[in-house]
Amino acid sequence: MLPTDQLPQEPDLGSVPRRRLLGSYYTPDELATVLVRWALADGDGPVLDPSYGGCAFLEAAARVLSRSDPSNAGTGVYGVDIDPSCIETARDSELLIEANCIEADFLATSFGDLPGSPYAAIVGNPPYVRHHWITGDQQESARAVAAESSVPLPATASLWAYFLLHSLRFLATGGRLAMLVPEAILQTDYAAPLREMLAERFGTSRLIHIRDRQFEGTDEAVVALACSGFGDSGTVETLAVDSVEGLESVLLNSNGCPPDCSSFPPTDGDTLDAAIDLLSRIRESPQVRRLDQVASVRVGVVTGANRHFIRSRAALDAINIPADVRHGIVSRTRWLEGLEFTNDDHGALVAAGAAALLVRPESAEHDRLVDSWIQEGVEGGIDDRYKCALRSHWFRVDLPSRSDAFATCARAGSPLLVLNRGECLNSNALHSVCWESELAVTPEAVAVGFLTSAVSAWAELRGRRYGGGILKMEPGTLKRIPVPLIPGAKDVFQKLNRLLREGSEEEAREIADERVLGEGLRLKDPEIEILNQLRNDLTQWRRPSRAADSNG
């Protein structure tokens, strides 16, 4: 059970679109049908979708059940959704019974609230809402689910995790669960208790990663959960397929896995085993340190409303914002083009019109000078946003001390560590890195070690893959990265800095590998190649491929 102070706190929503707040990404009919056919293969229902949305799973269930009893197919199909507009879709369906579709916060329901329970199958696509966007009554419901459960969900759990956990309270003994959840279930720390729970409560569980992106409007990768034999304990198997057709072959065909089915992570098993063994050996080297052993890691400046606080020079000139309340800030990963960021780099961004200046009045005298900007924020409701409202003066952003380096938070390529040579702050789009007082090697040597394939491969295994092929490094994950620290590596720093600025990142990494992994850690060329192969395989895997046909 989670202590109250570890549960999700009231979020800073800003201008997050309603669709994202509700996690409303509707499932293509073909995909819903495959999962429902598998879930109902052993019986006639009843079946529940706890967040039915566009009714794809409910209608698929009604079609499947109509094969055995066409006249009463809809009677065994039930749904819950918090969005009142969803009932219109159910009402318009010729297959569904409106009374079976309940408008409610599923997380706030109990066993006696839902007709038809317990259910032979629970299916669906729970809302993909991040923990800091869980709001109001639903936040309280999520807290209650966590508090009453024996599964220790961390405070960082997203809404889908609570839905999955709560669903089991309505599942009949021997029942099946078929859900689409984010790829986070395979890789995040907060999902580890859920994976353990599946092994404890189902006879067989399959977590099947689908490479083709399925949802219109997002590149979020999905995993199909196919769990059977509720009430028994068993095994959890992780697989990967390219498409819905591959999923259908895995679940519904008796001929085993299709040609495009593989283990997960999606790389050759020998390569994966060899790379993990290598990384374990590297971590034990006296020349390797976790990043948090040589530096502190913290989030960057949190404004609560970047568009109001961070602007271009022309925009600030237009409203007469004086120079002494402007602070240079790095707020975009793409601005980090080399292994160092200088005042000249920032000046070039400002001259090019980038939003690279943070407004931060220091005193009442300054406040009077920026009164029009303050009033603009009040009129736009900025002062009521969560992070802003917490401050004694909503417009006075908390400024941390200057960081020694920036670490990328979310990047299409491998993570980078970039030395801060100037006076710039950084927004929370980047991580702030500050060296410990007794750093054993130069900062340049740390940056070069961070560029190696050892760090990149570790990050691919431990980082979180986001939509669009982005690799996200949470602060806790970043702190644990093992970085090879070879003092002489500083000699190639400027060469690597130049290559990165020229767009030759792979060449730069190859040189870093040779200098740090080869000469420094004495790895052989084939061993370095194993790390590179794993990095390449996983990097290519997280690059999205869009399903050819999607009904949305």
GICOR-V877727 format. One record per helix or strand of 2 or more residues. SS is the DSSP state (H for helix, E for strand). FROM is the first residue (numbers start at 1). LEN is the number of residues. If there is no record, write none. Layout:
BEGIN
ss=(SS:SS)
from=(FROM:FROM)
len=(LEN:LEN)
END
This chain:
BEGIN
ss=(H:H:H:E:H:H:E:H:H:E:H:H:E:H:H:H:E:H:H:E:E:E:E:H:E:H:E:H:E:H:E:H:H:E:H:E:H:E:H:H:H:H:E:E:E:E:E:H:H:E:H:E:H:E:H:H:H:E)
from=(4:18:29:47:56:70:77:86:98:101:106:111:119:131:136:159:171:184:189:202:212:222:235:244:262:269:288:291:295:306:310:313:323:326:333:340:343:357:364:371:382:386:405:410:417:425:430:443:453:464:467:470:475:482:487:505:525:545)
len=(3:5:11:3:11:7:5:7:3:3:3:3:6:3:13:12:12:4:13:9:2:9:7:9:2:16:3:4:5:4:2:6:3:5:3:2:9:3:6:9:3:5:4:2:4:3:6:8:10:3:3:3:6:3:15:16:18:2)
END
